[in-house]
Amino acid sequence: MGRTLSRTLLVTGGAGFVGGALIRSLLVDYPDAAIVSLDNYFIGTPENHVNDPRVTYIDGSTTDIAKIWADRGLPAPQTVFHMGEYSRIVQSFQDHDLTWDFNMLGTKEVVKFTAGHGAKLIYAGSSSKFGNDGQDENLNPYAWTKAKNIEYIRNYANWYGLDYAITYFYNVYGPGQVSNGKYATVIGIFERQYLAGEPLTVVSPGTQTRDFTHIDDIIRGLVLVARGGAGDGYLLGTGTEWPLLDVAKMFGGEHVMVPALPGERTRGQADITKAGEVGWRPERRLDEYIAEFVATNPR
């Protein structure tokens, strides 16, 4: 029997794209739950806050999670959704120290905190670890730290005991995605460029593929895994590979090729077999989403 989500739920990164959407879903699905968001607002923004007395927003670092919790006298969490990490591939080369601090030091403290309270950890792993027969986990600082965190969580559970389930996101898109600045997502960038009447910039060679997953599907997956998942291997994608040049062409209009970026993998496609064991299947398709976006915003 899967656990019911009630009482206190913690969402790290709760002011971000995925974390904010997760909190909105939890409020609907679990009206008796009290939700705490811990976010350092590196990418998260108050615009993603939900105006609801059941949610407490804390501006702080995951490295200080135990002290923050104790100082505020908060009740023990039942479930910890750990979304609050550094999550960009190319930028992690320049942000090496931030990647290390957010992903290694911060996650170490979150794991220890979760186990200490007897809570269940739902961790957002990176799909980058599966590329090129697992070799892509070494392509960049981001993928490497995320892969090491998976090893750490699994070992920690064996060493000390920890109830956990690990999910993997495949190129999340949808309302609320980051569309400006150096941390913008691919679909967010394409949408911004389309609305501005600019050519869409496609990273060379354009044949590299990604498996794009709608935010609504990701959130359903997280909740289902929290209820009934255990252990590693819950890949949340669609199982469909989209070449980036083909994605740009779906928007119509012009596109331009830009130089290849360091650390990027050539293919991305999810094996959603294990996610299906908790009753999850993707419901949204990228081509339908883009067609609706273009129809709603004709040039």
Number of C-alpha atoms within 10 A of each C-alpha: 5 12 13 12 18 17 16 19 25 24 23 27 30 35 31 27 22 23 25 24 21 23 25 18 15 19 17 10 13 15 12 14 18 19 24 22 25 25 25 21 17 14 17 20 16 12 10 18 20 18 9 10 8 14 21 16 17 18 13 16 19 27 18 14 20 15 12 17 17 11 9 8 9 11 13 18 21 20 27 24 26 24 25 31 26 23 19 18 22 18 19 19 15 10 15 14 12 16 26 20 18 20 23 19 16 19 25 18 16 22 23 16 22 26 20 14 14 15 20 23 26 25 24 21 26 23 24 28 22 19 17 13 8 11 13 21 24 15 18 21 23 28 26 21 21 26 21 15 20 18 11 16 25 19 13 16 15 10 9 10 14 23 18 24 25 24 24 24 22 24 20 21 22 18 11 15 18 21 17 12 8 11 16 16 18 21 22 19 20 22 20 16 17 22 13 10 12 14 16 23 19 22 17 15 14 18 15 17 19 22 22 28 25 22 22 19 18 27 20 18 27 25 20 18 25 26 18 15 25 18 17 17 17 28 26 34 29 22 19 16 16 19 17 19 21 14 20 24 13 14 19 14 13 13 18 13 14 13 10 12 12 12 19 15 20 15 18 23 22 23 16 18 15 15 23 16 14 19 12 21 18 19 10 15 13 20 15 11 14 18 14 11 13 17 11 9 11 8 11
